[in-house]
Amino acid sequence: MKKTGRVDRRRQERFVLKATSIVLPVGGDMRDALELCTTDISANGAFFATDKPLPTGASVSITIFLIIAAVKNLLGQPGRVRITTEGKVVRSCPAGMGVAFARRYHLEPAEQS
């Protein structure tokens, strides 16, 4: 149990990871999209730092951009990968929001900038 008295119910190990992400409320348009950064991530979800978190229960579409350094050996530069999935806000607090990922996701190369 943590010092806060809350029980940590996470089933997957979390990793500290700062990854640029786009979080879009389901039913919203691109004007509603939030460009956020993950603070940590697991196979089941991530925490997104924001001072304007969405409410608990909100359904979202998520795009996370990762840089894969190992690809540099093949391409001469790190590869960018885009992961897209859906999820639900399971925790909302002043520091940000925790989102549980859907089981289905799509992984594809992202354009190099």
C-alpha positions in Angstrom: 0.0 0.0 0.0 1.3 3.5 -0.8 1.6 6.2 1.8 -1.5 7.9 0.4 -3.5 4.9 1.7 -4.6 3.9 -1.9 -4.1 0.4 -3.1 -2.2 0.1 -6.4 -4.4 -2.1 -8.5 -2.3 -2.0 -11.6 -1.7 -5.5 -13.1 1.1 -4.5 -15.5 4.5 -3.0 -14.8 4.6 0.7 -15.6 7.5 2.4 -17.3 8.5 6.0 -17.2 8.1 7.2 -20.7 7.6 10.7 -22.1 6.0 10.3 -25.5 4.2 12.9 -27.6 0.5 11.9 -27.9 -2.7 13.1 -29.4 -5.8 12.4 -27.3 -9.2 13.0 -28.9 -12.5 12.7 -27.2 -14.7 10.2 -29.1 -17.3 12.1 -31.1 -15.1 15.3 -31.1 -13.3 16.9 -34.0 -9.7 17.9 -34.4 -10.4 21.2 -32.6 -11.0 19.0 -29.5 -7.7 17.1 -29.8 -5.2 17.5 -27.0 -1.5 17.3 -27.7 -0.2 15.7 -24.5 2.8 13.8 -23.2 2.7 10.5 -21.4 4.5 10.4 -18.0 4.3 6.6 -17.7 2.9 3.8 -19.7 2.1 0.0 -19.4 0.5 -2.6 -21.6 -2.9 -1.6 -20.2 -2.8 2.2 -20.1 -0.9 5.5 -19.6 -1.0 8.6 -17.6 -1.1 11.9 -19.6 0.1 15.1 -17.9 -2.4 18.0 -18.5 -3.9 20.8 -16.5 -7.2 20.2 -18.3 -8.0 16.5 -17.8 -11.1 14.9 -19.4 -13.7 13.6 -16.9 -13.5 10.0 -15.6 -15.5 7.8 -18.0 -14.8 9.8 -21.1 -14.0 7.6 -24.2 -11.0 8.7 -26.2 -9.0 7.9 -29.3 -5.3 7.9 -28.7 -2.2 8.3 -30.9 1.2 7.8 -29.3 4.4 8.6 -31.2 7.5 6.6 -30.3 11.1 6.9 -31.5 12.8 3.5 -31.9 16.5 4.0 -31.8 17.2 0.4 -32.8 15.9 1.2 -36.3 18.9 3.5 -36.8 21.1 0.5 -37.8 18.8 -0.2 -40.7 17.8 3.3 -41.9 20.6 5.5 -40.7 18.2 7.4 -38.5 15.9 6.5 -35.6 12.5 5.2 -36.7 9.2 6.8 -35.7 6.3 4.6 -34.9 2.7 5.6 -34.4 0.4 3.5 -32.1 -3.3 4.2 -32.3 -5.9 2.8 -30.0 -9.0 3.8 -28.0 -9.4 4.0 -24.3 -11.4 5.3 -21.4 -10.4 7.8 -18.8 -10.2 5.9 -15.5 -8.7 8.6 -13.3 -8.8 12.4 -13.6 -6.9 14.7 -11.2 -5.3 18.2 -11.3 -2.0 16.7 -12.6 -3.6 14.8 -15.5 -5.5 11.7 -16.4 -5.1 8.0 -16.4 -6.4 6.2 -19.5 -7.0 2.5 -19.8 -6.3 1.2 -23.3 -8.7 -0.9 -25.4 -7.3 -4.4 -26.2 -7.0 -3.5 -29.9 -4.3 -1.3 -31.3 -2.7 -0.4 -34.6 1.1 0.0 -35.0 2.6 1.6 -38.1 5.6 3.6 -39.2 5.2 7.4 -38.8 6.5 9.9 -41.3 10.0 11.2 -40.5 10.2 14.9 -39.7 
